[in-house]
Amino acid sequence: MRLNLPADFLNRMRTMLGEEYEAFQKSYKEERQYGLRVNTRKISCEEFESICPFPIKKIPWVPNGYFYPSEVRPSLHPYYRAGLYYLQEPSAMTPAACLPVTPRACQSLPARQFWTYARRLEEKPRNWPQNWPAKES
């Protein structure tokens, strides 16, 4: 598939990504990845893995994220209607799994997910407030 992206965008990406720019361009030729995120307020990942009626594969960088094949339609399953999982593009799950946020920003459920993951980080990110919470043991 040929994608016509704006030249300004491509130039910005080339500058930002440096030597990774070629991999970025190649990614547009790869098959799309489909993902879901388990709602751990309703079911554990282990429980979900044992009852999931279609093939899934763990997303390594997202504790409750899974890839599923393109031919599967998880939105048609009763587990989706029951709220056991959310359909979400895998790269959209990444920020909540990797970036810290402050408690003040945690007014919504997605922000609370950020905070949960942030508390698991080993090091305080650069330019982060001095009162950043200690790692949970």
N, C-alpha and C positions, 0 to 999 in steps of 0.2 A: 504494500500500500504506500502510495506516495502522499506525503503530507506537506502541504504548503504552509509553513509557519512563517510569521513575519520576520523579515531580516533583522530588525532591531532586537527582537526577542532572541534570535539565534546568536547575535553578537554578544548580548548580555550573558547568555548561557556559556558561550565560549570563554568569556572573560572570567566568569565565576567558577566554572568547572575545570579550567586548565586542561591537564592531561586526561581528565575523565570525560571530556566533551565527546570523544568518539563513541564511548560506551553509551552516553546519553542519546546520541543520534541513532545508534543501533537498536536501542530499546524501543523505538517507534516501529521497528520491523518485527518485533517479537509478538507472540500471541498474548493477548490480554490475560491477566490473572484475576480470578474471582475469589472473594473472601467473605468470611462471616466472623463475627465476634460473639463469643458466648457471653450471655448475661449471667455473670457469676453471683448476682444477687438472688437468682432463682435456681441455679444448678452449677455444680462444680464442673470443671473441664473434664475430669476423669469420668464423672457420671455421664456427661454429654457424649464423650467418645464411646462409651459402652452402649448407648441407645441410638446414636445417630444412624439413620436409615440409608445414608448415602456415603460414598467415600470422601474422607477428609484427610488433610495433611497439615500438621502443625506449622504455623508461621514462626520461624526461629526467634524473631526479635519482638514478638507480641505474645505475652503470656497466655492470653485467652483468644488468640486469633488462629484461624484455620483457612487453608485454601480448599476449594472444592472444584470439581471438573465443570467445564462450560456447559455440558449437556444436562447437568442437574438443575432443577428448579426449586431451590429451598424455600422460596416465598409461597409455594403451594402446599407446604407441609403444615400440619397442625402445630408442630413445635414452634414454628415461626409465629403463628397467630397467638400462641401462648406466651410469647416473649422470651423463649429460651435462648434465642440468638438474634442478632441484628445483621443485616447484610451491609457490608462495608468494603470498599475497595481497599486492598491491603496497604497501599501506601498512605491512605488516609488514617489508618490505625497507628502508624509509626509515631507521629508527634506525641500522642498520649503515652506511648510506651517509652519515649526517650527524653522528652523535654519537661523540665520542672516548672511549676507555677506556684504562686503564693496562695496561702489560705484565703486571702481576701478575694482572689479571682475564682474561688471554688463555690460559686453560687449555683451552678448548674451541674447536672450529673456528669457530663463529659469533663468538666473542669475538676470535679472530684476524682475522676479517673486519673487525670494529670497528677494531682497531688499524691494519690496512692503510689503511682509509679515513681514520682520524684523522691519520695521518702526511701525508696529502695536504692537510690544512687549511692555509690560509694564515696564520691567526692562532691564537694560543693562546686557548682559551675562558676566560672569566672564572672565577675560583676554581680554576684548573688548576695543578698543581704546577709549580714553577720549572724542574724538570729535564725538562719535556716535550720530546720529541725535535724536532730541527730538521726543517723541511720537506725532503723528498727533492728533489734536483735532477735 
